[in-house]
């Protein structure tokens, strides 16, 4: 469990340094969830404007993080019981492909 906690904390830090993440959180907390902005919306909007490039960057980061967690789950939790030998081979190929894709995504994000 401690190793998973460390991975979670590392990924939270990875997101927290993204400026776009902070802007999205501001929109969520102050506008969408709590309606906290009653005046000065123009200033808030100017300070928290989010471009499509920033949204794409955040989605790519979230996708990479998802792959990091997915590969851990595939390594630890994926079990197939009661299937014939051919089904096991197909499932093993599927899992190997998913792991390869996750590793590729992770190596690209580190580059």
Secondary structure, DSSP 8 states (H G I E B T S, - for coil): -HHHHHHHHHHHHHHHT-HHHHHHHHIIIIIIIT---SS-HHHHHHHH---HHHHHHHHHHHHHHHHHHHHHHHHHH----S--HHHHHHHHHHHHHHHHHHHHHHHHHH-
